[in-house]
Amino acid sequence: MGALDYFSDLFGGGVTKTKKRKQLQTVEMKVKIDCDGCERKIKRALSSMSGVKTVDIDRKMHKVSVSGYVEEKKVLKKVKGTGKRAELWPYVPYNSITHPFTAQTYDKKAPSGYVKKESFNTVSNSKGENEFLTMFSEEDPNSCTIM
């Protein structure tokens, strides 16, 4: 059948649709896990999904990491289908935040070394930030733009 398939593709005998392939990604979620039974239930449900490569569960941090060719929404829906309350991982390492102990980002429930994920507090090297750093220059006394 190899020759027949070759000629049919060559002369355009059939229309083939290209399927968009999912990207390899890691989905991290916060899930309340109490016991070994809960852990097994979640792991079994996620392992049964197509495209899942690894499932890592950290019961102490209440963190579930799923790696593979999966979509965030489908993984989240699958975990919620087990009866557990789940959300995407709401924390980032505290060293990636400019002011980690402000009232908006500090969370007592966060695991050690993590703070709440807030988009306006992340460290960035934008042009506007550099503009404020060079506004007052000790080398050039006439460079003060405010006065």
N, C-alpha and C positions, 0 to 999 in steps of 0.2 A: 504494500500500500504506500510505500515511501515515494515511488515515482508518480503515482496518481495524485498524492497530496502536493507534490512539488509543482506539477503542471497546473493543478487547479489554482494554486496560489499565484503562479506565474501569469496566468491569463485572467485573473480576477474573478474566479468562479464564485467566490463567497466574500461577504463583507465580514471582516474581523474587527471586533472592538478591542481596544487596548484598555485593560483594567488598570486603574491608578493604584500603585502599590503604596501601602502604608509605610510610614517612616519608623525605624527602630527608635524607641523612646522608653524612658522610665517614668512611670506614673507613681507618685508618692501620695499616700492618703493617711489621714488620721482616723483610726478606728478604735473604739473602746473594746479591748479584748480582756476578758476576765480569767479564762481558764484554758486548759489544753483543748477542750472540746470546741470552744469558740475558734481557737487558732486552726484546728484541723478543718473545721467547717469552711472557714474563709479560704484556706489554702486549697482545699479540694475544689471549691467553686471557681476560683481563679485559674487553677491549673487546667480545668476542663475547657477554658476558652481557647479558641483557635488563635494562634499567633503569639501566645504567651511563652516566653523562654524561661524566666525565673520568677519565683515568688519568694520574697524575703519578708519575714515578720519579726518585728522587735516589740515584744509584749511590754517591756518596761517603758518605752517611749510612746506606745500605742501607734506605731508607724508600720504601714504595709507598703512595700515597694514592689512594683510589678514591672519587669522588663520584657520587651518584645515588640512585635508589630501589632500594637493595640491602639485604641482610641481612649482618651480619658473618660469620656462620657459613658462608654460601654462598660469600662472597668468599674467605675463608680456605681453604675446601675446594678452590676452583678453583685457587688458587695452589699448594697442596700437590699438586694433580693434575699440575702441570707438572714435578714432581720436585724442587722446591726446598723447603727447610725454611723455614717461615713461622710467625710468631706475631704477635699483636696488638702494637702499638707500646707497649713497656714503659717509656717515658721521659716525663717531664714537664719543663717549663722549671724551672731551678733557683730562680727567683725566686718560684715558687708553693709552695715547701717551707719550713717554719719553720727547720729545721736541715739544709741540703743536704749538709753534709760529714760526717754521722755514718756509722758503719760500715754501717748497714742501707741507706742510700740512695745512698751514693757508689759509682760504678761506673766503673772505668778504661776500659771499653769503650764507655761512653756518648758520643754526639757532644758537641762542645763546647756548653756552655750548657744541657745536659740532665742530669738525675739519674734514678735508678730510681724508678718509680712505686710509692709505698707509701701506703696509705690512712690510716695513723695519723699521718703527718707533714705532711699538707696544712694550709694556713693556713685557719683558720675563725674566724668572729666569733660564737662561741657564748656563751651566758649563763655557762657554767661558766668559760670563759677570763677573762671580765670580772670574775667573782667573785674570782679569784686576784689580779688586778691591783689591786683595791680593798681587799684584805685588810689591807695595810699602808699607811696613809695618813699622810703627814707633816703634813697639815693638822689632823688629829684624833688626838692621842696616845692617846686611850682607845679607838680603833677596832681595835686589835690583837686579833683573835679567837683567836689561838693561846695567848697568855699569859693 
